Amino acid sequence: MTPLIDLDPRVDGLVVSPTLAARVRANELAQAGRRVYRFGLGQSPFPVPAPVVAALRAAAGEKDYLPPGGLPALQAAVVDYHRRRHGLTFAADDVVIGPGSKELLFLLQLAFAGDVMVPTPSWVSYVPQARLAGRVVVRVPGGGRHGLMVDPDELDRLCRTGPGRPRLLVINSPSNPTGLAYTGDELERLAAVCRAHAVVVVSDEIYGELTVVGEHRSLARAYPEGTIVASGLSKWCGAGGWRLGTMAFPPTLIALRRAMIAIASETYSSTSAPIQHAAVVAFRPNGEVEAYLAEVRRLLAALLLWSGTELMGAGLDVPEAAGGFYLFPSFAELRPQLARLGIHDDVALVDRLLTRTGVMALPGSAFGMAPGDLRLRLALVDFDGARALTAAAREVIGRGFLERYLTPTWEAVTAIVAWCQEVRAEASP
Ligand code: PLP
């Protein structure tokens, strides 16, 4: 049949984001009666902290449109938050509030005239967004630790081709998918290259509050004049569905902020008013929110450490996660055995893992890896975060705790380990 319409070339071939598609597939299998472990979508398992929920209730009557750049009290709270937590200086006028940092990242790419440099590997949405915005995408090959970071020398080499071209580099630390975070030295070296080539950086710090050590380093400390800092409530406040993101701009890049606000005013108008009022409480100093975050970090640190150690014990190469919910193991060590089972790429690996263990993972290729690298992204979020937090207040968080209170995630990791052993045994000649 002849199609009645043609799609714009920028959306032709665009499909639902792999993380959301994974959730659909997991739901289908669960409905068919299978036990499925949801390690696909990176959704926080923890509840929104009580004072923030109370603030949302109290703000239910806020019904008017707000300014497209955001509620002034929230902009001020975000400025204070970045000063307190990251030692960064912004003015209230430097901040934009949007319906999720994802939307703000897109508006930024729409407003910025130049190439978008995307590291390999990196979060699934950067490249589709750049394409939608009509930008040329320059992939930065993986380098540095585990071959999964941006190597400053490689960045320098790329920038030397076509000197003077305007470029926007996306950096994400701690990273989805790798869990790795840049050290102070690594950030200084990256900053020096970006400064030398006048590269604008958007530093996606959405996992900044979820570091294992409780401290987060922003690239904006080393490169304040060229770094835009993106954050939001989705991960550390457990409020992905609330849709609230923030971006803070240095004065040198204020034209970008103005353009984004103009686009916002012509598209979604403004971010939900009750959510913005509640977010003020999340960003202001609050003892209860800080205690909640300390517990969340303790739980995630124990979970990442135990899971990483188990998977390494099964022969996988697992970068030691510095924060977030993710592990990014490589199954390359099992390559000969997997090949004998007909598994040659990460998509086949995801499929076999799902059918044999019920664990729904994402292929590394969704994040820009070569399919033959055999890396999978595991989002360790399949557990009842509210129950785990209540128990953590009265019990020591050890291996037994993880088994008792983070049971589905514990079972899933244990099942992956058992499957790796089976693969070795089954495929040995
Ligand atoms: N950046 C990264 C690296 C993410 O993993 C996500 C969500 O998964 C986002 C941005 C989007 O967050 P938001 O909910 O603020 O749009």
Residues whose N, C-alpha, C, O or C-beta is under 5 A from the ligand:
A	BS01	PLP	G42 G100 S101 K102 E103 W123 N172 N176 D204 I206 G232 S234 G240 L244 G245
